[in-house]
């Protein structure tokens, strides 16, 4: 392999730390954040559910993907950061989220009930239902317009 190809591959090879479950950190979100900080805050993924509902979580750091459900309801979170995918359900009800940013797919349902959501960002597909009741998007678009923007496997509640 020549040096040019080796350098290109080196640039595009991005390490992602895989966390099997928050239980590896005693179900302590702050302990996980300290661990990630000690590693230089790399991109990371969790293979299990991640329940941060009603905690003071403002950031997911460099979370890249969730293998189960992600619960963020009632948190002050405003951005999903680098999050690309959630294999299960994504619960964002009663948060300050205004955009889904880099998120591309949700395998289960997506609940945005009672949020100031203004943009679906890069979202391409939802495997289950989409809940938009009490959001600016529910007043701006029709169900048909939402279906033209993203592939929704279930029902759309507006």
Buried (B, 14 or more C-beta within 10 A) or exposed (E): EEEEEEEEEEEEEEEEBEBEBBEBBEEEBEEBBEBBEEEEEEBBBBBBBBBBBEBEBEEBBBBBBBBBBBBBBBBEBBBBBBBBBBBBBBBBBBBBBBBBBBBBBBBBBBBBBBBBBEEBBBBBEBBBBBBBEBBBBBEEBEBEEBEEEBEBBBEBBB
